[in-house]
């Protein structure tokens, strides 16, 4: 149903207009009236469309991240190279299946055993110090003494 009394607000995603939200007043408005909408209602509508834009942006970023992770996982699983990922707070979190082919054994459940086997003693000392500093007090994540 069409009405001369309407207000709208545009939805922008990454600065590009992707849609709009429109609100219409369907009841009769007396002649000479300024309109049925308060300025606060337009502000509310603008807030809603800004929020919708941010939600869409977040969903797009999450989808892109998931796609990127899938690509990495596929590459890492089929790689002939040994791939190990490590994050400051979580320590080692991935060791590729190529480890068994290259080193002759599968990734250990206790990942720090791997570090001791493939790292020089000097580097191992530095690694243990860094691991202890990055996650103090987190059981199971600190490098063993």
C-alpha positions in Angstrom: 0.0 0.0 0.0 1.4 3.4 -0.9 1.4 6.4 1.4 2.7 10.0 1.0 3.9 9.7 4.6 7.1 7.7 4.6 10.6 7.9 5.8 13.6 5.8 4.8 17.2 5.1 5.7 19.9 3.6 3.5 21.9 0.5 4.4 25.7 0.8 3.6 28.2 -2.0 3.6 31.8 -1.0 3.4 30.7 2.4 2.1 28.5 1.0 -0.7 24.7 1.3 -0.6 23.2 -2.1 -0.6 19.6 -1.5 0.5 17.2 0.6 2.5 14.6 0.3 5.2 11.4 2.3 4.6 8.6 3.0 7.1 5.2 4.2 6.0 2.3 5.7 7.9 -0.9 4.2 6.5 -3.5 6.0 8.6 -5.0 9.3 7.4 -3.1 12.4 8.4 -5.1 15.6 8.9 -4.6 18.2 6.2 -2.0 20.8 7.1 -0.2 18.4 9.4 3.6 18.4 9.3 3.6 14.6 9.1 3.2 11.7 11.5 6.9 11.1 12.2 9.0 12.5 15.0 12.7 13.4 14.4 13.6 10.8 17.0 11.9 8.1 14.8 14.2 9.0 11.9 17.2 8.8 14.2 16.0 5.4 15.4 15.6 4.2 11.8 19.1 5.5 10.9 20.5 3.7 13.9 18.8 0.5 12.8 20.2 0.7 9.2 23.7 1.5 10.5 23.5 -1.6 12.7 22.3 -3.7 9.8 25.2 -2.5 7.7 27.7 -3.5 10.4 26.1 -6.9 10.8 26.3 -7.6 7.1 29.9 -6.5 7.1 30.7 -8.8 10.0 29.0 -11.7 8.3 30.9 -11.1 5.1 34.2 -11.0 7.0 33.4 -14.2 8.8 32.5 -15.9 5.5 35.8 -14.7 4.0 37.8 -15.9 7.0 36.1 -19.3 6.9 36.8 -19.6 3.1 40.5 -18.7 3.8 40.8 -21.2 6.5 39.4 -23.9 4.3 41.9 -23.1 1.6 44.8 -23.2 4.1 43.6 -26.4 5.5 43.3 -28.0 2.1 46.8 -26.8 1.1 48.4 -27.8 4.4 46.8 -31.3 4.3 48.1 -32.0 0.8 51.5 -30.3 1.2 54.7 -32.2 0.9 56.3 -29.7 3.3 56.1 -29.8 7.1 53.8 -27.0 8.2 53.5 -26.0 11.8 51.4 -23.0 13.0 51.9 -21.4 16.4 50.0 -18.5 18.1 51.3 -16.5 21.0 48.6 -17.5 23.4 47.9 -21.0 22.3 51.3 -22.4 21.4 51.4 -24.9 18.6 48.0 -25.5 17.2 48.6 -27.3 13.9 51.2 -29.8 12.6 50.7 -31.0 9.0 50.4 -34.8 8.2 53.6 -34.5 6.2 55.5 -34.7 9.5 55.2 -38.5 9.5 56.6 -38.7 5.9 59.4 -36.3 6.6 60.5 -37.2 10.1 59.2 -40.7 10.3 56.7 -40.3 13.2 53.3 -38.8 13.6 52.7 -35.6 15.5 52.9 -36.3 19.2 50.0 -35.6 21.5 52.4 -33.6 23.7 53.5 -31.1 21.0 56.5 -29.8 23.0 58.1 -33.2 22.3 58.2 -32.2 18.7 59.9 -28.9 19.5 62.6 -30.7 21.4 63.2 -33.1 18.5 63.4 -30.6 15.7 64.9 -27.5 17.4 68.5 -26.8 18.3 69.3 -26.6 22.0 69.9 -22.9 21.8 66.7 -22.2 19.9 64.8 -24.5 22.2 65.8 -22.5 25.3 64.6 -19.2 23.6 61.4 -20.9 22.6 60.7 -22.2 26.1 61.3 -18.7 27.6 59.0 -17.1 25.0 56.3 -19.7 25.6 56.5 -19.2 29.4 56.2 -15.4 28.9 53.3 -15.5 26.5 51.0 -17.7 28.5 51.8 -17.6 32.2 49.6 -19.6 34.5 47.8 -21.5 31.7 48.1 -25.2 32.5 48.9 -27.3 29.5 50.1 -24.5 27.3 53.4 -23.6 28.9 56.6 -25.2 27.8 57.7 -27.9 30.1 60.8 -27.2 32.3 
